[in-house]
């Protein structure tokens, strides 16, 4: 019986390592950009919560008088 070997190319055969490194770094940058956006929105929400607490305190003060 004859044995036949078939060599299947891997992804490394088509895509150079430098390209993969650049794509990994680019993906990281995109994720960091979204993280920055999310952090910014969370900060805004925290500021709004503080403002609401102050307004509620003022409302309670008015009700007491």
VOGUFI-560337 format. One line per field, with one value per atom (N, C-alpha, C, CB): residue number from 0; chain; atom name; x, y, z. Coordinates in nm, 4 decimals, always signed. Glycine has a CB too. Layout:
<rs>
num = NUM|...
chaine = A|...
atome = CA|...
c1 = X|...
c2 = Y|...
c3 = Z|...
</rs>
This chain:
<rs>
num = 0|0|0|0|1|1|1|1|2|2|2|2|3|3|3|3|4|4|4|4|5|5|5|5|6|6|6|6|7|7|7|7|8|8|8|8|9|9|9|9|10|10|10|10|11|11|11|11|12|12|12|12|13|13|13|13|14|14|14|14|15|15|15|15|16|16|16|16|17|17|17|17|18|18|18|18|19|19|19|19|20|20|20|20|21|21|21|21|22|22|22|22|23|23|23|23|24|24|24|24|25|25|25|25|26|26|26|26|27|27|27|27|28|28|28|28|29|29|29|29|30|30|30|30|31|31|31|31|32|32|32|32|33|33|33|33|34|34|34|34|35|35|35|35|36|36|36|36|37|37|37|37|38|38|38|38|39|39|39|39|40|40|40|40|41|41|41|41|42|42|42|42|43|43|43|43|44|44|44|44|45|45|45|45|46|46|46|46|47|47|47|47|48|48|48|48|49|49|49|49|50|50|50|50|51|51|51|51|52|52|52|52|53|53|53|53|54|54|54|54|55|55|55|55|56|56|56|56|57|57|57|57|58|58|58|58|59|59|59|59|60|60|60|60|61|61|61|61|62|62|62|62|63|63|63|63|64|64|64|64
chaine = A|A|A|A|A|A|A|A|A|A|A|A|A|A|A|A|A|A|A|A|A|A|A|A|A|A|A|A|A|A|A|A|A|A|A|A|A|A|A|A|A|A|A|A|A|A|A|A|A|A|A|A|A|A|A|A|A|A|A|A|A|A|A|A|A|A|A|A|A|A|A|A|A|A|A|A|A|A|A|A|A|A|A|A|A|A|A|A|A|A|A|A|A|A|A|A|A|A|A|A|A|A|A|A|A|A|A|A|A|A|A|A|A|A|A|A|A|A|A|A|A|A|A|A|A|A|A|A|A|A|A|A|A|A|A|A|A|A|A|A|A|A|A|A|A|A|A|A|A|A|A|A|A|A|A|A|A|A|A|A|A|A|A|A|A|A|A|A|A|A|A|A|A|A|A|A|A|A|A|A|A|A|A|A|A|A|A|A|A|A|A|A|A|A|A|A|A|A|A|A|A|A|A|A|A|A|A|A|A|A|A|A|A|A|A|A|A|A|A|A|A|A|A|A|A|A|A|A|A|A|A|A|A|A|A|A|A|A|A|A|A|A|A|A|A|A|A|A|A|A|A|A|A|A|A|A|A|A|A|A
atome = N|CA|C|CB|N|CA|C|CB|N|CA|C|CB|N|CA|C|CB|N|CA|C|CB|N|CA|C|CB|N|CA|C|CB|N|CA|C|CB|N|CA|C|CB|N|CA|C|CB|N|CA|C|CB|N|CA|C|CB|N|CA|C|CB|N|CA|C|CB|N|CA|C|CB|N|CA|C|CB|N|CA|C|CB|N|CA|C|CB|N|CA|C|CB|N|CA|C|CB|N|CA|C|CB|N|CA|C|CB|N|CA|C|CB|N|CA|C|CB|N|CA|C|CB|N|CA|C|CB|N|CA|C|CB|N|CA|C|CB|N|CA|C|CB|N|CA|C|CB|N|CA|C|CB|N|CA|C|CB|N|CA|C|CB|N|CA|C|CB|N|CA|C|CB|N|CA|C|CB|N|CA|C|CB|N|CA|C|CB|N|CA|C|CB|N|CA|C|CB|N|CA|C|CB|N|CA|C|CB|N|CA|C|CB|N|CA|C|CB|N|CA|C|CB|N|CA|C|CB|N|CA|C|CB|N|CA|C|CB|N|CA|C|CB|N|CA|C|CB|N|CA|C|CB|N|CA|C|CB|N|CA|C|CB|N|CA|C|CB|N|CA|C|CB|N|CA|C|CB|N|CA|C|CB|N|CA|C|CB|N|CA|C|CB|N|CA|C|CB|N|CA|C|CB|N|CA|C|CB|N|CA|C|CB|N|CA|C|CB|N|CA|C|CB
c1 = +0.0854|+0.0000|+0.0899|-0.0971|+0.0541|+0.1313|+0.0765|+0.1292|+0.1663|+0.1282|+0.1392|+0.2180|+0.0332|+0.0303|+0.0265|-0.0924|+0.1181|+0.1207|+0.0741|+0.2634|-0.0189|-0.0699|-0.0314|-0.2262|+0.0371|+0.0787|-0.0230|+0.2246|-0.0893|-0.1901|-0.1240|-0.3170|-0.1317|-0.0687|-0.1421|-0.0661|-0.0663|-0.1250|-0.1411|-0.0368|-0.2043|-0.2248|-0.0917|-0.3113|+0.0052|+0.1380|+0.2035|+0.2277|+0.1648|+0.2208|+0.1680|+0.1891|+0.0508|-0.0109|+0.0066|-0.1571|+0.0049|+0.0075|+0.1409|-0.1108|+0.2163|+0.3457|+0.3302|+0.4220|+0.4299|+0.4263|+0.4121|+0.5529|+0.4775|+0.4705|+0.3261|+0.5613|+0.2540|+0.1142|+0.0311|+0.0574|+0.0524|-0.0225|+0.0053|+0.0127|+0.1315|+0.1652|+0.0964|+0.3168|+0.0964|+0.0283|-0.1219|+0.0521|-0.1816|-0.3252|-0.3573|-0.3759|-0.2734|-0.2952|-0.2863|-0.1924|-0.1865|-0.1728|-0.2902|-0.0419|-0.3362|-0.4507|-0.5768|-0.4735|-0.5948|-0.7109|-0.7055|-0.7168|-0.5869|-0.5702|-0.6049|-0.4256|-0.5605|-0.5893|-0.7390|-0.5158|-0.8076|-0.9533|-1.0212|-1.0101|-0.9796|-1.0391|-1.0102|-0.9863|-0.8892|-0.8557|-0.9386|-0.7067|-0.9657|-1.0491|-1.1908|-1.0527|-1.2467|-1.3802|-1.3806|-1.4305|-1.2741|-1.2640|-1.2658|-1.1356|-1.1941|-1.1911|-1.3314|-1.0927|-1.4013|-1.5375|-1.6296|-1.5918|-1.6207|-1.7048|-1.6723|-1.6858|-1.5428|-1.5029|-1.5569|-1.3508|-1.5531|-1.6037|-1.7534|-1.5759|-1.8285|-1.9739|-2.0060|-2.0414|-1.9278|-1.9497|-1.9236|-1.8596|-1.8210|-1.7907|-1.9061|-1.6601|-1.9617|-2.0768|-2.1948|-2.1175|-2.2202|-2.3325|-2.3116|-2.3507|-2.1900|-2.1607|-2.1835|-2.0156|-2.1443|-2.1667|-2.3162|-2.0976|-2.3930|-2.5377|-2.6012|-2.6017|-2.5523|-2.6047|-2.5787|-2.5419|-2.4609|-2.4299|-2.5226|-2.2840|-2.5461|-2.6363|-2.7773|-2.6385|-2.8224|-2.9561|-2.9672|-2.9906|-2.8632|-2.8643|-2.8760|-2.7373|-2.8043|-2.8108|-2.9503|-2.7057|-3.0086|-3.1440|-3.2436|-3.1853|-3.2303|-3.3220|-3.3068|-3.2973|-3.1833|-3.1629|-3.2340|-3.0122|-3.2241|-3.2903|-3.4412|-3.2518|-3.4943|-3.6372|-3.6805|-3.6750|-3.6057|-3.6404|-3.6361|-3.5442|-3.5393|-3.5300|-3.6520|-3.4035|-3.6976|-3.8133|-3.9371|-3.8345|-3.9538|-4.0695|-4.0730|-4.0696|-3.9602|-3.9551|-3.9991|-3.8151|-3.9591|-3.9960|-4.1411|-3.9167
c2 = -0.1178|+0.0000|+0.1240|-0.0002|+0.2209|+0.3445|+0.4475|+0.3996|+0.5255|+0.6321|+0.7657|+0.6306|+0.8459|+0.9771|+1.0832|+0.9910|+1.1753|+1.2858|+1.4126|+1.3051|+1.4783|+1.6047|+1.7142|+1.5999|+1.8117|+1.9225|+2.0357|+1.9709|+2.0669|+2.1731|+2.2997|+2.1331|+2.4079|+2.5317|+2.5864|+2.6379|+2.6439|+2.7056|+2.8555|+2.6790|+2.9186|+3.0629|+3.1370|+3.1130|+3.0822|+3.1437|+3.1469|+3.0687|+3.0541|+3.0508|+3.1654|+2.9172|+3.2179|+3.3232|+3.4624|+3.2947|+3.4695|+3.6002|+3.6176|+3.6147|+3.7196|+3.7421|+3.7788|+3.8525|+3.7486|+3.7755|+3.9250|+3.7213|+4.0064|+4.1523|+4.2015|+4.2258|+4.1486|+4.1860|+4.1468|+4.1197|+4.0254|+3.9796|+4.0676|+3.8341|+4.1057|+4.1935|+4.3289|+4.2130|+4.3850|+4.5132|+4.5012|+4.5633|+4.3907|+4.3723|+4.3542|+4.2521|+4.2846|+4.2695|+4.4053|+4.1711|+4.4838|+4.6172|+4.7072|+4.6824|+4.6979|+4.7781|+4.7378|+4.7633|+4.6090|+4.5616|+4.6141|+4.4073|+4.6134|+4.6648|+4.8132|+4.6417|+4.8894|+5.0327|+5.0593|+5.0982|+4.9794|+4.9960|+4.9700|+4.9001|+4.8646|+4.8333|+4.9437|+4.6985|+4.9985|+5.1081|+5.2322|+5.1413|+5.2566|+5.3712|+5.3538|+5.3876|+5.2344|+5.2095|+5.2197|+5.0713|+5.1734|+5.1832|+5.3298|+5.1135|+5.4127|+5.5557|+5.6163|+5.6274|+5.5771|+5.6260|+5.5831|+5.5751|+5.4593|+5.4070|+5.4772|+5.2546|+5.4945|+5.5632|+5.7054|+5.5647|+5.7714|+5.9085|+5.9137|+5.9666|+5.8220|+5.8192|+5.7840|+5.7175|+5.6933|+5.6597|+5.7804|+5.5426|+5.8578|+5.9778|+6.0775|+6.0425|+6.0940|+6.1834|+6.1369|+6.1907|+6.0066|+5.9529|+5.9752|+5.8029|+5.9581|+5.9816|+6.1281|+5.9407|+6.2188|+6.3612|+6.3933|+6.4457|+6.3319|+6.3535|+6.2989|+6.2873|+6.1860|+6.1304|+6.2252|+5.9931|+6.2851|+6.3813|+6.5017|+6.4269|+6.5510|+6.6648|+6.6297|+6.7100|+6.5096|+6.4673|+6.4590|+6.3320|+6.4122|+6.4054|+6.5453|+6.3354|+6.6407|+6.7780|+6.8364|+6.8652|+6.8103|+6.8608|+6.7984|+6.8304|+6.6707|+6.6040|+6.6598|+6.4525|+6.6928|+6.7541|+6.8889|+6.7714|+6.9666|+7.0968|+7.0806|+7.1742|+6.9828|+6.9576|+6.9187|+6.8481|+6.8336|+6.7926|+6.9136|+6.6817|+7.0024|+7.1210|+7.2108|+7.1981|+7.2229|+7.3070|+7.2488|+7.3234|+7.1172|+7.0519|+7.0703|+6.9043|+7.0771|+7.0921|+7.2322|+7.0629|+7.3314|+7.4697|+7.4867|+7.5727
c3 = +0.0000|+0.0000|+0.0000|+0.1234|-0.0824|-0.0918|+0.0051|-0.2352|+0.0570|+0.1498|+0.0770|+0.2784|+0.0874|+0.0223|+0.1308|-0.0744|+0.1217|+0.2177|+0.1477|+0.2783|+0.2108|+0.1577|+0.2564|+0.1350|+0.2080|+0.2935|+0.2766|+0.2581|+0.3843|+0.3841|+0.4386|+0.4698|+0.3631|+0.4114|+0.5338|+0.2997|+0.6213|+0.7404|+0.7163|+0.8666|+0.8094|+0.7990|+0.7971|+0.9148|+0.8665|+0.8699|+0.7319|+0.9675|+0.6464|+0.5111|+0.4246|+0.4447|+0.4575|+0.3770|+0.4360|+0.3603|+0.5666|+0.6329|+0.7044|+0.7332|+0.6664|+0.7311|+0.8790|+0.6581|+0.9566|+1.1004|+1.1286|+1.1679|+1.0493|+1.0692|+1.0563|+0.9668|+0.9571|+0.9379|+1.0601|+0.8109|+1.1091|+1.2271|+1.3478|+1.2598|+1.3648|+1.4776|+1.4654|+1.4864|+1.3444|+1.3233|+1.3505|+1.1796|+1.3059|+1.3276|+1.4752|+1.2483|+1.5482|+1.6921|+1.7625|+1.7521|+1.7236|+1.7837|+1.7473|+1.7390|+1.6228|+1.5806|+1.6573|+1.4294|+1.6768|+1.7537|+1.8964|+1.7543|+1.9535|+2.0897|+2.0946|+2.1396|+1.9950|+1.9910|+1.9795|+1.8744|+1.8990|+1.8846|+2.0186|+1.7755|+2.0871|+2.2172|+2.3190|+2.2691|+2.3161|+2.4069|+2.3763|+2.3979|+2.2480|+2.2099|+2.2647|+2.0554|+2.2522|+2.3065|+2.4587|+2.2630|+2.5221|+2.6673|+2.7100|+2.7180|+2.6366|+2.6652|+2.6524|+2.5703|+2.5474|+2.5252|+2.6387|+2.3909|+2.6797|+2.7876|+2.9191|+2.8023|+2.9481|+3.0707|+3.0738|+3.0840|+2.9597|+2.9506|+2.9807|+2.8112|+2.9235|+2.9471|+3.0927|+2.8524|+3.1515|+3.2923|+3.3820|+3.3342|+3.3500|+3.4275|+3.4189|+3.3780|+3.2984|+3.2808|+3.3650|+3.1326|+3.3648|+3.4424|+3.5922|+3.4136|+3.6386|+3.7803|+3.8163|+3.8130|+3.7263|+3.7512|+3.7557|+3.6430|+3.6669|+3.6667|+3.7945|+3.5434|+3.8419|+3.9665|+4.0832|+3.9948|+4.0877|+4.1937|+4.1869|+4.1838|+4.0639|+4.0468|+4.0930|+3.9001|+4.0609|+4.1028|+4.2548|+4.0407|+4.3191|+4.4650|+4.5249|+4.5169|+4.4676|+4.5169|+4.4962|+4.4466|+4.3817|+4.3536|+4.4506|+4.2066|+4.4785|+4.5719|+4.7127|+4.5729|+4.7516|+4.8831|+4.8903|+4.9125|+4.7817|+4.7790|+4.7867|+4.6526|+4.7163|+4.7190|+4.8594|+4.6184|+4.9267|+5.0627|+5.1559|+5.1130|+5.1378|+5.2210|+5.2041|+5.1882|+5.0826|+5.0557|+5.1200|+4.9057|+5.1157|+5.1750|+5.3258|+5.1409|+5.3929|+5.5364|+5.5786|+5.5871|+5.5033|+5.5373|+5.5144|+5.4557
</rs>
